Amino acid sequence: MKDYNHDDLENEQHNYNPKSEENEIEEVDEVEHEFIPKDEDTSHNRPFKGEFIPRDEDGEDWEKSLEESLKPWLGEYFNHTPESIITNPSLSDFERVHILEVQLKSLEYLTLDHNPYEHQIKKLKHYIFELQKRAGMIYTSNNDPKSNLKIGFKKVENKLIIKSFPKSSRIIICEEIYKKLKSNVDSSDYQIANSIVRDLISKSSDSKWNNKLSVKYLREIREKLSGNTINNETVKSFKDYFNDLSNLVKRLRDLNINKEKINFSELSRSLIKKNKNLNLSKRGLEVAIAEIYEHLTERFDDFKLERRKSKSTSGTESEKESIRCLRKELKLLNELNNGEYRGKCSNTNCLTDYKRLPAINFHHQDPKIKKSEWNEIMHKDYDIIKRNLESENVKPICNNCHLTETAKIYNGFEDIITKEDLFTISSEKLSNLINIRAREYIKQTKTKYIRSSLKFEVLRWIKKRAVIDQVFNGKCVSCEEKRLPALQIHHTNPDLKKFKWGQISRKWSSRDLINKFIIKEECVCLCGNCHSMISTKNYENNISKIIGEKDVEDVRKDYEEIHRKIRISSERIKRIKQGKENLITFDNFQNI
């Protein structure tokens, strides 16, 4: 499926979109605290206790259910303070990081509106950062879900490949590859891959990995490799993956030796063309390159590779390739399943068609037979793409319909979230409504959510509705789309962009989201379709080359109308920011 997820509430993984020119690499904000634990502020040393946690109507509190779920992960260290964990001589740095990460996630999870643990959260983040740095682990944002991915495999054309790999382990392995390249300049990628596999299997090399690789990941790698013969599929998949890593590190080394500058986007495109992309999307590969680059820069004094910023893509090979991919999409819309969809969204009640090409996704109706992502196949020949999509039962669907269809929690609680008098009822009554529905939802769907976490996710949706209803009258400022899952936040002034909705919607109150985010950063509300249209500059600048001259005028008028209405809404936000216009808000739900 070709995803377009801008600040989507339910999916915060912000995948790379080949149509978007926003290729930002986020950096970690370091917290300014001394690493040496201090004892004077004991009020912040409570790991999970707090009276601010709301109670369910049957007397069961959220805190208790959360504690029960966390005890198996923390064991005897459940009630220990971070300081006592850091100074415990019986624990390794990796074990300390694991315990502190679980504590951190629990404290962040408990934050709904007010944050009595803000100081503790900052300390935990800093401790984890310093421990990871000291142990040679990758130090990225602890909120990144990809940092905890296990090693995953999948079959592609009867070949077993590694689909996902823990990024902390990947970076440490790249460090070892760089060391091997320094000691033996002429080593081939295949030789290095073999050497890494042997080192990982051999227990005599434990001293090399124990202070670097996470214990659980090293154990997992050995479990995958142990007992397998040299020709085994699993071993070969590891060798192929390490072969690609070696190729990437060599490219970085050569750029460094030649004193050239690196551009992550250009390097990722080059690797994708040579099928050395680590089985990642272009955006995912860019992020992986950035992480490896930053780690090598930190660890090796002789690695002084400088970055080069991207130039305008107009008329470049990148723009040409984007145009080719968009043409393939247009052809697929008209020819998929013998022309069944006739260039339109497959939802019969939706009017979105090929003229809004950037807004169309290809959605797998049955996830069990899903074998490929759009980003993985869009550069292949058209006939191969068409055959793959038809065999995997894919249908075209617009962003708005797709976001609404896949918002499972929203759909399960839609009558509560969209309740007309929602912002006039008491918090106790709302809590009771959610609790009753949560019990039914868990029984019916057999979801992995516990009731307290499910309740929290529903409150996030209510918070999103509260913000959009108060500031934007509950609809897209351009096309007036009203389906909540389809609505997204767009920054009209990139220079003011500091946060993304997905980063702050968990922790900030609706009052802060309105005043400190929407108003301060001059944002407007757009639906997924309109958002994708204005973000896909290669479509806006090459309409005739992609869809032909016949419909150019209609598409241009559509773009003009979107930009006009965004300007109107943006000017209103600026007037509110300057105090020239008042914003009427709901008093009852300002602190949700």
C-alpha positions in Angstrom: 0.0 0.0 0.0 1.2 3.5 -0.7 0.8 5.4 2.5 0.4 9.1 3.0 0.4 9.8 6.7 0.9 13.4 7.8 0.5 13.7 11.6 -2.1 11.0 11.6 -3.3 10.3 15.2 -3.5 6.5 15.0 -0.3 5.9 12.9 2.7 7.9 14.1 5.3 6.3 11.9 5.4 9.1 9.3 6.4 6.9 6.4 8.3 8.2 3.4 6.0 9.3 0.6 7.6 9.4 -2.9 5.4 12.2 -3.8 6.4 14.5 -0.9 9.4 16.7 -0.9 9.6 16.8 2.9 12.6 14.6 3.7 13.4 15.8 7.1 15.6 13.8 9.5 14.5 14.5 13.0 17.2 15.1 15.6 17.1 14.2 19.3 16.8 17.0 21.8 19.2 16.5 24.6 17.9 17.2 28.1 20.2 19.4 30.2 20.7 17.4 33.4 23.8 16.1 35.1 24.1 12.4 34.7 25.2 11.8 38.3 22.0 10.8 40.2 21.0 13.2 43.0 19.0 12.3 46.0 17.8 15.6 47.2 14.6 15.6 45.1 12.9 12.5 46.5 9.4 13.6 45.6 10.2 12.7 41.9 11.5 9.2 42.7 8.2 7.4 42.8 8.3 5.1 39.7 4.5 4.7 39.2 2.6 6.1 42.1 0.3 9.0 41.7 -3.2 10.2 42.8 -3.8 12.0 39.6 -4.8 8.8 37.8 -8.6 8.8 37.2 -10.7 5.9 38.6 -13.1 3.6 36.8 -16.7 3.6 38.0 -16.3 0.1 39.4 -13.5 1.2 41.7 -10.6 -0.3 39.6 -8.0 2.4 38.9 -5.9 2.7 35.8 -2.7 2.7 37.8 -3.4 -0.7 39.3 -4.1 -2.4 35.9 -1.0 -0.7 34.4 1.2 -1.9 37.3 0.0 -5.5 36.9 0.9 -5.4 33.2 4.4 -3.9 34.0 5.4 -6.2 36.8 6.5 -9.1 34.5 8.8 -6.7 32.7 10.4 -5.1 35.7 10.4 -8.1 38.1 12.2 -7.3 41.4 13.1 -3.8 40.2 9.4 -2.7 39.9 9.5 -0.4 42.9 13.1 0.8 42.5 14.0 4.4 41.7 16.0 5.2 38.6 19.0 6.3 40.8 19.1 2.9 42.6 18.9 1.1 39.3 21.8 3.1 37.8 24.0 2.5 40.8 23.2 -1.2 41.2 26.5 -3.0 40.6 24.8 -6.3 39.7 23.2 -4.8 36.5 24.8 -4.2 33.2 24.2 -1.0 31.3 21.9 -2.8 28.9 19.8 -4.2 31.7 19.7 -0.7 33.3 18.5 0.8 29.9 15.8 -1.8 29.6 14.4 -1.2 33.1 14.5 2.6 32.7 12.9 2.4 29.3 9.9 0.5 30.7 9.6 3.0 33.5 9.8 5.9 31.0 7.1 4.4 28.8 4.8 3.9 31.8 5.2 7.5 33.0 4.6 8.9 29.5 1.6 6.7 29.1 0.1 7.9 32.4 0.2 11.5 31.1 -3.2 12.7 30.0 -3.4 16.4 30.8 -1.3 17.6 33.8 2.1 16.1 34.2 3.3 15.7 37.8 6.1 13.4 36.5 7.6 15.8 34.0 10.8 16.2 36.0 11.1 12.4 36.4 10.5 11.8 32.6 13.2 14.3 31.7 15.6 12.6 34.1 14.8 9.1 32.8 15.4 10.2 29.2 18.7 11.7 30.1 19.8 8.7 32.1 18.9 6.4 29.2 20.7 8.6 26.7 23.9 8.7 28.8 23.8 4.9 29.4 23.3 4.1 25.7 26.1 6.5 24.9 28.5 5.0 27.4 27.7 1.5 26.2 28.1 2.4 22.5 24.4 1.9 21.8 22.5 4.1 19.4 21.0 7.1 21.2 17.7 8.0 19.4 14.3 9.1 20.6 12.8 6.7 23.1 9.4 7.2 21.5 10.5 5.7 18.2 8.6 2.4 17.8 11.1 1.1 15.3 13.8 1.0 17.9 12.2 -2.0 19.5 11.6 -4.0 16.3 12.6 -7.6 16.4 14.3 -9.4 13.5 11.6 -10.1 11.0 11.7 -12.3 7.9 9.5 -12.6 4.8 9.5 -14.6 1.5 9.9 -12.6 -1.7 9.8 -14.7 -4.9 10.7 -17.8 -2.9 13.7 -16.1 -1.3 13.9 -15.5 2.5 14.9 -11.9 3.3 15.3 -9.9 6.5 12.4 -7.5 6.5 13.1 -5.7 9.9 16.2 -5.5 12.0 16.8 -3.7 15.3 18.4 -0.4 14.4 20.7 -0.3 17.5 22.1 -3.7 16.4 22.4 -2.6 12.8 24.4 0.5 13.8 26.8 -1.5 16.0 27.3 -4.0 13.2 28.1 -1.1 10.9 30.7 0.0 13.4 32.4 -3.4 13.3 32.3 -3.4 9.4 34.0 0.0 9.4 36.7 -1.4 11.7 37.2 -4.4 9.4 37.5 -2.1 6.4 40.1 0.0 8.1 42.2 -3.0 8.9 41.7 -4.7 5.5 40.9 -2.1 2.8 40.5 -4.7 0.0 37.9 -6.9 1.8 34.9 -7.7 -0.4 31.3 -7.3 0.9 30.9 -11.0 0.9 34.0 -11.6 3.0 33.0 -9.0 5.5 29.4 -10.5 5.7 30.9 -14.0 6.3 33.2 -12.6 9.0 30.4 -10.8 10.8 28.2 -14.0 10.8 31.1 -16.0 12.3 31.8 -13.4 14.9 28.1 -13.3 16.0 27.9 -17.1 16.3 31.2 -17.6 18.0 31.0 -17.3 21.8 34.7 -16.6 21.9 33.8 -13.1 20.5 31.5 -12.3 23.3 33.8 -9.6 24.6 33.4 -7.8 21.3 29.6 -7.7 21.5 28.7 -7.7 25.2 29.3 -4.1 25.8 27.7 -3.0 22.5 24.9 -5.2 21.3 21.7 -5.4 23.4 21.7 -8.8 25.2 18.3 -9.7 23.9 19.2 -8.9 20.3 22.4 -10.8 20.5 20.5 -13.8 21.9 17.9 -13.5 19.2 20.5 -13.4 16.4 22.3 -16.4 17.8 19.0 -18.3 18.1 18.3 -17.6 14.4 21.8 -18.7 13.4 22.5 -21.6 15.8 22.2 -25.1 14.4 21.9 -23.9 10.8 24.2 -25.1 8.1 26.2 -22.7 5.9 23.6 -23.0 3.1 20.6 -22.6 5.3 18.1 -19.9 4.1 18.3 -18.1 7.5 22.0 -17.9 7.4 22.0 -16.7 3.8 19.4 -14.0 4.6 21.7 -12.7 7.3 24.7 -12.7 5.0 22.7 -10.9 2.3 21.7 -8.3 4.8 25.2 -7.8 6.1 26.5 -7.7 2.5 24.2 -4.7 1.9 25.3 -3.1 5.1 29.0 -3.6 4.1 28.2 -1.9 0.7 26.6 1.0 2.5 29.5 1.5 4.9 32.0 1.3 2.0 30.1 4.1 0.2 30.4 6.2 3.3 34.0 5.4 3.8 34.9 6.2 0.2 33.0 9.6 0.4 35.0 10.3 3.6 38.4 9.4 2.0 37.7 11.5 -1.1 36.5 14.4 1.1 33.2 14.6 -0.7 29.9 15.6 0.9 27.0 13.2 1.5 23.4 13.7 0.6 21.2 11.1 2.3 18.5 11.3 -0.4 20.8 10.8 -3.3 22.7 8.0 -1.6 19.4 6.2 -0.8 18.3 6.5 -4.4 21.6 5.1 -5.6 21.4 2.1 -3.3 17.7 1.4 -4.2 18.7 1.3 -7.9 21.4 -1.3 -7.1 18.9 -3.3 -4.9 21.0 -2.6 -1.8 18.3 -0.9 0.1 18.2 -3.1 3.3 14.6 -3.9 2.3 13.6 -0.5 3.5 11.5 2.2 1.7 13.4 5.2 0.4 12.4 7.3 3.5 13.4 4.4 5.8 16.7 4.0 4.1 17.4 7.7 4.4 16.8 7.5 8.2 19.0 4.4 8.5 21.8 6.1 6.6 21.5 9.2 8.8 21.7 7.0 12.0 24.8 5.1 10.7 26.5 8.4 9.6 25.9 10.0 13.0 27.2 7.0 14.9 30.4 6.7 12.8 31.0 10.4 13.1 30.7 10.1 16.9 32.9 6.9 17.2 35.7 7.5 14.8 38.0 10.6 14.8 39.0 10.0 11.1 35.4 9.9 9.9 34.8 13.6 9.1 32.3 13.3 6.3 30.2 16.5 5.8 26.6 16.7 4.7 25.4 18.4 1.6 21.9 19.8 1.5 19.5 18.8 -1.3 19.2 21.2 -4.2 15.9 22.0 -6.0 14.6 18.8 -7.7 13.1 20.6 -10.6 14.2 19.0 -13.9 16.4 16.5 -12.0 16.4 12.8 -12.3 14.4 12.6 -9.1 11.6 14.7 -10.6 11.6 12.6 -13.7 11.3 9.4 -11.8 8.5 10.9 -9.7 6.6 11.7 -12.9 7.1 8.2 -14.2 5.7 6.7 -11.0 2.7 9.0 -11.1 2.0 8.0 -14.7 2.1 4.3 -13.6 -0.4 5.1 -10.9 -2.7 6.8 -13.4 -2.6 3.9 -15.7 -3.2 1.4 -12.8 -6.3 3.4 -11.8 -7.8 2.9 -15.2 -6.7 -0.7 -15.9 -6.5 -2.5 -12.5 -8.9 -5.5 -12.5 -9.9 -5.0 -16.1 -10.8 -1.3 -15.6 -13.2 -2.0 -12.7 -12.5 1.3 -10.9 -12.4 3.6 -13.9 -9.9 6.0 -12.4 -11.8 6.6 -9.2 -11.7 5.7 -5.5 -13.2 2.2 -5.0 -15.6 3.6 -2.4 -18.8 4.1 -4.4 -19.9 7.0 -2.2 -16.6 8.9 -2.9 -16.2 11.3 -5.8 -12.3 11.4 -5.7 -10.9 10.5 -9.1 -7.6 10.5 -11.1 -7.6 14.3 -11.2 -6.6 14.2 -7.5 -4.0 11.5 -8.3 -1.7 12.2 -5.3 -4.7 11.5 -3.0 -5.1 7.9 -4.2 -3.7 4.9 -2.3 -3.5 1.2 -3.2 -5.0 -0.7 -0.3 -4.7 -4.4 0.5 -8.1 -5.8 1.3 -6.6 -8.8 3.0 -3.5 -8.1 5.0 -2.7 -11.8 5.2 -1.8 -12.0 1.5 0.1 -8.6 1.5 3.6 -9.2 0.1 4.7 -5.8 -1.1 4.5 -2.1 -0.3 4.0 0.5 -3.0 7.4 2.1 -2.3 9.1 -1.3 -2.9 7.5 -1.9 -6.4 6.8 1.5 -7.9 10.1 1.6 -9.7 9.5 -1.7 -11.4 8.1 -2.3 -14.9 4.4 -1.5 -15.2 3.3 -5.1 -16.0 5.1 -6.5 -13.0 3.4 -3.9 -10.7 0.0 -4.6 -12.1 0.4 -8.3 -11.8 1.6 -8.0 -8.2 -1.2 -5.7 -7.1 -4.0 -7.8 -8.7 -2.6 -11.0 -7.2 -2.6 -9.4 -3.7 -6.3 -8.2 -4.1 -5.5 -4.5 -4.0 -8.0 -1.7 -4.6 -7.5 2.0 -5.2 -8.8 4.2 -2.3 -8.5 7.9 -1.5 -6.6 9.0 1.6 -9.8 10.2 3.3 -11.6 6.9 2.8 -8.5 4.9 3.7 -7.7 6.8 6.9 -11.4 6.4 8.0 -11.6 2.7 7.1 -8.4 1.8 9.0 -9.1 3.8 12.2 -10.1 0.8 14.2 -10.5 2.3 17.6 -12.3 5.4 16.2 -14.7 3.1 14.4 -15.3 1.0 17.5 -16.2 4.1 19.6 -17.5 6.4 16.9 -20.9 7.0 18.5 -19.2 8.2 21.7 -16.5 10.3 20.0 -19.0 12.0 17.7 -21.8 12.4 20.3 -23.5 15.7 19.8 -23.6 16.7 23.4 -20.1 15.3 24.2 -18.7 18.7 25.3 -21.6 19.4 27.7 -21.6 16.1 29.7 -19.5 15.6 32.9 -16.1 13.9 32.9 -17.6 11.1 35.1 -20.4 10.3 32.7 -18.0 10.3 29.8 -15.6 7.9 31.7 -18.6 5.6 32.4 -19.6 5.5 28.7 -16.1 4.7 27.6 -15.6 2.0 30.2 -18.8 0.2 29.2 -18.0 0.3 25.5 -14.3 -0.7 26.2 -15.4 -3.9 27.9 -17.6 -4.8 24.9 -14.9 -3.8 22.4 -12.2 -6.0 24.1 -14.6 -9.1 24.1 -15.6 -8.6 20.5 -12.3 -7.8 18.9 -9.9 -9.7 21.3 -7.6 -6.7 21.1 -4.2 -6.6 22.8 -5.2 -3.3 24.5 -6.0 -3.4 28.2 -9.0 -1.4 29.2 -7.0 1.6 30.6 -4.9 2.0 27.5 -8.0 1.6 25.3 -9.7 4.3 27.3 -6.6 6.5 26.8 -6.7 6.1 23.0 -10.4 7.0 22.9 -9.7 10.2 24.9 -7.0 11.1 22.3 -9.6 11.0 19.6 -12.0 13.1 21.7 -9.1 15.6 22.3 -8.5 15.7 18.5 -12.2 16.4 17.9 -12.2 19.1 20.7 -9.3 20.9 19.0 -10.6 20.7 15.4 -14.2 21.6 16.4 -13.2 24.7 18.3 -10.7 26.1 15.9 -11.9 24.9 12.5 -15.6 24.1 13.0 -14.8 20.4 12.7 -13.9 20.3 9.0 -11.2 20.7 6.4 -10.7 24.4 5.6 -10.6 23.6 1.9 -13.2 20.9 0.9 -15.1 20.8 4.2 -14.5 17.0 4.8 -15.8 16.2 8.3 -14.7 12.6 8.9 -12.4 13.0 11.9 -9.8 10.3 11.0 -9.3 12.0 7.6 -8.5 15.4 9.2 -4.8 16.4 9.6 -2.8 19.5 10.7 -0.8 21.5 8.1 1.8 24.1 8.9 1.3 27.1 6.6 4.7 28.6 7.7 7.5 26.0 7.7 9.8 28.4 9.6 7.5 28.2 12.6 7.2 24.4 12.5 8.5 23.0 15.8 6.2 20.1 16.6 4.1 17.5 14.8 0.6 16.5 16.0 1.7 12.9 16.6 4.5 14.0 18.9 2.4 16.1 21.3 -1.2 15.0 21.0 -0.6 12.3 23.7 0.7 14.7 26.4 -0.7 18.2 25.7 -4.1 19.3 26.8 -6.6 20.6 24.2 -6.0 24.1 25.5 -2.2 23.8 24.9 -2.7 22.1 21.5 -4.8 25.1 20.4 -2.8 27.9 21.9 0.8 26.6 21.8 0.6 24.6 18.6 -2.3 25.5 16.3 -2.2 29.3 16.9 1.5 29.7 17.7 2.8 27.7 14.8 0.0 29.0 12.4 -1.5 25.7 11.4 -4.7 24.9 9.5 -6.8 21.8 9.2 -6.8 19.9 6.0 -8.2 16.5 5.0 -5.8 13.8 3.8 -6.7 14.4 0.2 -6.1 18.1 0.2 -3.0 17.7 2.2 -1.5 15.2 -0.3 -2.4 17.5 -3.2 -0.5 20.5 -1.9 2.4 18.4 -0.6 3.0 16.7 -4.0 4.9 19.5 -5.8 6.0 17.3 -8.7 2.3 16.7 -9.6 1.4 20.4 -9.2 4.3 21.5 -11.4 3.9 18.8 -14.1 0.1 18.3 -14.5 0.1 18.1 -18.3 3.0 15.6 -18.4 1.2 13.3 -16.0 -2.5 13.3 -17.0 -2.4 15.1 -20.3 -3.7 18.5 -21.6 -7.5 17.6 -21.4 -7.9 18.0 -17.6 -5.1 20.4 -16.9 -7.4 23.4 -16.4 -9.7 21.5 -13.9 -6.7 20.4 -11.8 -5.2 23.9 -11.8 -8.5 25.4 -10.6 -8.6 22.8 -7.9 -5.1 23.8 -6.8 -6.0 27.5 -6.9 -9.1 26.9 -4.7 -7.1 24.8 -2.1 -4.4 27.5 -1.8 -7.0 30.3 -1.6 -8.9 28.7 1.2 -5.7 27.9 3.1 -4.7 31.5 2.8 -8.1 32.6 4.2 -7.9 30.2 7.2 -4.2 31.1 7.8 -5.0 34.8 7.9 -7.7 34.1 10.5 -5.3 32.1 12.6 -2.8 35.1 12.4 -5.5 37.5 13.6 -6.3 35.3 16.6 -2.5 35.1 17.3 -2.3 38.9 17.2 -5.3 39.3 19.5 -7.4 40.9 16.7 -10.0 38.1 16.7 -11.4 36.0 19.6 -11.7 32.2 19.6 -14.8 30.7 21.3 -13.8 27.5 23.1 -15.6 24.8 25.2 -15.0 25.5 28.9 -15.9 21.9 29.9 -13.2 20.2 27.9 -10.3 22.6 27.9 -8.2 20.3 30.1 -8.9 17.0 28.4 
